[in-house]
Amino acid sequence: MAAILTEETIRRDLRPDGAKFVLDDGRPLTVQVYRKVWRQARAAVLQAHELDSPLGRHVSALRDACIAAWLKNGDQTAAHILAVAESAGMSAPRLAERFAQCLRKPTRDEIPWDRLEAALALPDLPIELIPTARRR
């Protein structure tokens, strides 16, 4: 998809920040057109129970999910946050404001220690005496 968009950008002599998708007369697509196409795309690929869910209900949902994943899965250094902000096309302060929940680390009280212990616990093994060979 990226290669197709890059090729189309070059073919149409568009600037990097220029509109890639336009109406037949060259005007930018309206919000109504984006929403209509998005609804049609969702209907084409999702099952009925998924259509009723919030899964990708809005066009921005996928973008926001991607940005949140980038932030949560990164090392959260200043360089990483700046790189994500640049990739998302927003300033670092705006990114920090919009995705604050992705940037904070859980406090000690928020860590589910009981679930963590259960996940790392060894299974209960039956205790059987195993005869050992005698050394001479």
Secondary structure, DSSP 8 states (H G I E B T S, - for coil): -HHHHHHHHHHTT--TTS-SSB-TTS-B--HHHHHHHHHHHHHHHS-HHHHTSSTT-SHHHHHHHHHHHHHHHS---HHHHHHHHHHHTS-HHHHHHHTHHHH----GGGS-HHHHHHHH----------------
